[in-house]
Amino acid sequence: MLSGKLGELLQTEQVSSDAARKQISRANGRVKRKGGFFINKQYFLYLYSQENTNEFYENLLLALKSSARRLYHVIHAITQNKGFMSEAELANYSCSPVKNLMGHKRIDTIMAHLIELNFIIHDPENKLYKLNKQVFDSEQLDIQKSKAIEVARSFIIDQFIDWARKIGLSSYNTGQANGEFAKFQWAYTSPSYAGTMPIASKGKLLPGFIIADIFIQSKASEDDISFFLDKLAIIRAIKGLPRFIPFLIIDSASDEALAILKKQGVVVGFLDKLFGKGYSKMMQDLVTAVSNAGAILKKNPDQFFQLLAKIKALVEGKTNNLRGDLFEMAVGYYFSKTAQSIDVGKKIWIETLLRELDVFAKYEEKVVIIECKSSKTPMTEEEAQKWCSKVTLLRQWLVSSDAYYDKRHVFELWSLGGFEENAKNTLEKASKAKKYNFIYFGKEEILARARQSNDQKFLKILNEYFIKEPI
């Protein structure tokens, strides 16, 4: 328990609070302590025999929730994100600055504390943080669902940027995802000259700011929005800041959470109110589709086509944030017509390294791993070399697998933007491998293969969403 709580328990008519504190400070032998991040200079005290037990972590988490909110916010956010969160987004869900601010620890220091406490593991190669499965229930960890939620959030923020500039709330090309304001990171930031936001100073007009965070995983509770309110409380105490309007973008929220947000002057942006009726359902469908793409494309591909139609109907203009994920699903659909089973965005562990397979198609006599590049720019030599190195690693994984070692191994690279000349030379050398098949396709080869399949739906998807009119 926390030293403050233990001090209260030790107090009696004969033992004052000062005497109790001295007893605790002199504790040694079997008593250990962790601290440096609890309010009022408290420590978390425990016995050697209790360390790393379930009860130890349960009580430590409660201690963080009550007396180290900066650490608790991060754990709560990653938990709500199904156990994983990208480096790029994580700071949005903390109340710790990304730059030096007197009296406040930076987010990198907070993450170092959480890693030291064994709550969080950092995966720098894949640029993400994850809950330690030795501490948390493995059922809480779902990397596919985590990725799907982040895809949806990124898509929504892209739409919010477009919405804010269309109504003149923000300067036209200044909206930024995962931007910084007042030394903290937000899901969205933009200077604004709307209404009374700007201030005249020394002959210049200084803009105000629009800041926004987003929570869409579930019906937002008081606990879910506390990171945002704590962050606002800190920056409101900073002198000399520009004027700002805070938004919180949500799907739905409890009455208690809405009352607090209203009291704090937060503009609540409900998805269906901001972007049109049916938008919230479309995001739910998107999360489901990205989470379970393989099963959907194999058993019910019409669900994918319906999602594309909804996106086109509800969203105007280009939405590049979805292009890569939808291209993977389109390629997955192509292979689903002939494969026994497919996975899209499958995550595998090779030793301690996490690797993602864009599309993994399994046949009776072979397995095919497909890398999908939706970018319109040609693939560079560096990117080609990176794919070749990944093929070497994946080949080792297949050979060591009881399920795949005796099948033919095929690696395909689909690049809509084609290849730079040096990249093509690198890939051509790799294609001469004898123990496995290595194939690469540019836009024209992809279209030729689609025509050869005589699948009109696939051809339509390629033409409408990626070739003529890319999302």
HELIX and SHEET records of a PDB file:
HELIX    1   1 SER A    3  LEU A   10  1                                   8    
HELIX    2   2 SER A   17  SER A   25  1                                   9    
HELIX    3   3 ILE A   39  LYS A   41  5                                   3    
HELIX    4   4 TYR A   48  GLN A   50  5                                   3    
HELIX    5   5 ASN A   54  SER A   67  1                                  14    
HELIX    6   6 ARG A   69  GLN A   80  1                                  12    
HELIX    7   7 GLU A   87  LEU A   90  1                                   4    
HELIX    8   8 ALA A   91  TYR A   93  5                                   3    
HELIX    9   9 ILE A  107  GLU A  116  1                                  10    
HELIX   10  10 SER A  138  GLN A  140  5                                   3    
HELIX   11  11 ILE A  143  LYS A  166  1                                  24    
HELIX   12  12 GLU A  222  ARG A  236  1                                  15    
HELIX   13  13 ASP A  255  LYS A  263  1                                   9    
HELIX   14  14 LEU A  271  PHE A  275  1                                   5    
HELIX   15  15 TYR A  279  SER A  291  1                                  13    
HELIX   16  16 ALA A  293  LYS A  299  1                                   7    
HELIX   17  17 ASP A  302  LEU A  314  1                                  13    
HELIX   18  18 ASN A  320  LEU A  322  5                                   3    
HELIX   19  19 ARG A  323  SER A  336  1                                  14    
HELIX   20  20 GLU A  381  VAL A  399  1                                  19    
HELIX   21  21 GLU A  421  ALA A  430  1                                  10    
HELIX   22  22 LYS A  443  SER A  453  1                                  11    
HELIX   23  23 GLN A  456  ILE A  461  1                                   6    
HELIX   24  24 LEU A  462  ILE A  467  3                                   6    
SHEET    1   A 2 VAL A  31  GLY A  35  0                                        
SHEET    2   A 2 TYR A  43  LEU A  47 -1                                        
SHEET    1   B 3 PHE A  84  SER A  86  0                                        
SHEET    2   B 3 LEU A 128  LEU A 131 -1                                        
SHEET    3   B 3 ILE A 120  ASP A 123 -1                                        
SHEET    1   C 5 GLN A 176  PHE A 181  0                                        
SHEET    2   C 5 PHE A 184  SER A 192 -1                                        
SHEET    3   C 5 GLY A 208  PHE A 215 -1                                        
SHEET    4   C 5 PHE A 244  ILE A 250  1                                        
SHEET    5   C 5 VAL A 267  PHE A 270  1                                        
SHEET    1   D 2 ILE A 199  SER A 201  0                                        
SHEET    2   D 2 LYS A 204  LEU A 206 -1                                        
SHEET    1   E 5 SER A 341  ILE A 350  0                                        
SHEET    2   E 5 LEU A 353  LYS A 362 -1                                        
SHEET    3   E 5 LYS A 366  LYS A 373 -1                                        
SHEET    4   E 5 ARG A 408  SER A 415  1                                        
SHEET    5   E 5 ASN A 437  PHE A 441  1                                        
END                                                                             
